[in-house]
Amino acid sequence: MLLCCALIAGCGSGSRTDDTQASASASTADILVQHCSACHAPPSPKLHSKDEWPRVVARMERHRLDGRLPALSTQEQDEVVAYLQAHAK
């Protein structure tokens, strides 16, 4: 009986991690839509390679600031770069 309880308890832990990752991806997608759509459609991660994304995001941030749009926080920039790199070509 104790073994069954331990096995059942272990089964649920993976789904919480998946839910957290899904929430993080949804949050990052919201950042892309909210901030990138001010000038253009949100980018497809496949537009650039993993190595190119940090420079592209930095360049877009400079364009945002030049256009007097609110800056992304460092955390938001890091999340966006990580998301785009994870799904890059």
Secondary structure, 3 states (H helix, E strand, C coil): CHHHHHHHHHHHHHHHHHHHHHHHHHHHHHHHHHHHCCCCCCCCHHHCCCCCHHHHHHHHHHHHHHCCCCCCCHHHHHHHHHHHHHCCC
